[in-house]
Amino acid sequence: GPEGAAPPKAGVIVAHDIFGGDSGRHKQLCDTFAAAGYLVVMPDLFREAYDPDEKDLPMWKLPLYLPKAFPLVLARGWDNGVREDVQAAAAFLAARGVDRVGVIGFCYGAWVV
C-alpha cells in the first residue's frame, strides 16, 4: 500500500487448484485483492511437488498431466499437511495485525474452504 498507510486489517488466503499457484490467474487474483487493501497469502499446498515445466498447461495436455497430479493430491490431504499450511497462512496474517480472514479456493482448493 501507500507509504505511511495503516497495515491491512483484513486478509485473504487463496487455495490454488490442482495445477498449483503458478497456473491460471491465481497470482493475478492475489494482486487484485492486495490492490483492494487486503493482505494476501497463497500457500503452496503441494510444496513444489509438481513439475515447474508443466505450468499453464494447454487443455490438450490435461489428460497427460492429471494421472501425475492425482497422487500429489492424495499425498497432501487435510490431515497430512494441508491443514498445517492453512494454519500457517492464518498465523502469518495474524502476526501482521490482520483480524479478519477470508478463504477462497479454486477447484482442488475449494475443499480447503
C-alpha positions in Angstrom: 0.0 0.0 0.0 1.0 3.6 0.0 3.9 4.6 2.3 2.6 5.5 5.8 -0.7 3.7 5.2 -2.1 1.6 8.0 -1.5 -2.1 7.6 -4.4 -4.1 6.3 -6.8 -5.4 9.0 -8.4 -8.0 6.6 -6.7 -10.8 4.8 -7.4 -13.5 2.2 -6.0 -17.0 2.0 -6.1 -18.3 -1.6 -6.1 -22.0 -2.1 -4.9 -22.9 -5.6 -6.2 -25.6 -8.0 -4.5 -28.9 -8.7 -2.1 -27.2 -11.1 -0.5 -25.1 -8.3 -0.3 -21.4 -7.6 1.7 -20.6 -10.8 -1.1 -21.8 -13.0 -4.0 -19.8 -14.4 -4.8 -16.5 -12.8 -4.1 -17.2 -9.2 -1.4 -14.6 -8.8 -3.4 -12.0 -10.7 -6.3 -12.6 -8.3 -3.9 -12.2 -5.4 -2.7 -8.9 -6.8 -6.3 -7.8 -7.3 -7.1 -8.5 -3.6 -3.9 -6.8 -2.5 -4.7 -3.7 -4.6 -8.1 -3.6 -2.8 -6.3 -3.4 0.5 -6.2 -7.0 1.7 -3.1 -8.8 2.9 -3.0 -12.0 0.7 -1.3 -15.4 1.3 -1.4 -18.3 -1.2 0.3 -21.3 0.4 1.9 -23.9 -1.9 -0.4 -26.8 -1.0 1.8 -29.3 -2.9 5.1 -27.9 -1.6 6.6 -27.6 -5.1 6.0 -31.3 -5.8 4.6 -30.6 -9.3 6.8 -30.2 -12.3 7.6 -26.5 -12.9 7.7 -27.2 -16.7 4.0 -28.0 -16.5 2.7 -24.6 -15.6 -0.1 -23.1 -17.6 -0.8 -26.3 -19.5 -2.9 -26.1 -22.6 -6.1 -28.0 -22.4 -4.9 -30.8 -24.7 -2.2 -31.8 -22.2 -4.6 -32.2 -19.2 -5.1 -36.0 -19.9 -1.4 -36.4 -19.7 -0.9 -34.3 -16.5 -3.8 -35.4 -14.4 -2.6 -39.0 -13.8 0.6 -37.5 -12.4 -1.2 -34.8 -10.3 -3.7 -37.1 -8.5 -1.1 -38.9 -6.5 0.1 -35.5 -5.3 -3.4 -34.6 -4.2 -3.9 -37.8 -2.3 -0.5 -37.5 -0.6 -1.3 -34.0 0.6 -4.6 -34.4 2.4 -6.2 -32.2 5.1 -4.7 -34.2 7.9 -1.4 -34.8 6.0 -0.1 -31.2 5.5 -2.8 -29.0 4.1 -4.3 -28.1 7.5 -0.9 -27.0 8.7 -0.3 -24.9 5.6 -3.7 -23.1 6.0 -3.0 -22.6 9.8 0.5 -21.2 9.0 -1.1 -18.8 6.5 -3.6 -17.7 9.1 -0.8 -17.3 11.7 1.2 -15.2 9.2 -1.7 -12.9 8.7 -2.5 -12.6 12.4 1.2 -11.8 13.2 0.8 -8.8 10.9 -2.3 -7.5 12.6 -5.0 -9.0 10.4 -8.1 -9.7 12.5 -10.5 -10.8 9.7 -9.6 -13.6 7.2 -11.5 -14.9 4.2 -10.6 -18.0 2.3 -11.2 -18.6 -1.4 -10.3 -21.8 -3.3 -10.5 -22.9 -6.9 -11.3 -26.5 -7.9 -9.0 -28.6 -5.8 -8.5 -25.6 -3.5 -12.3 -25.2 -2.9 -12.4 -28.1 -0.4 -10.0 -26.2 1.7 -12.6 -23.5 2.2 
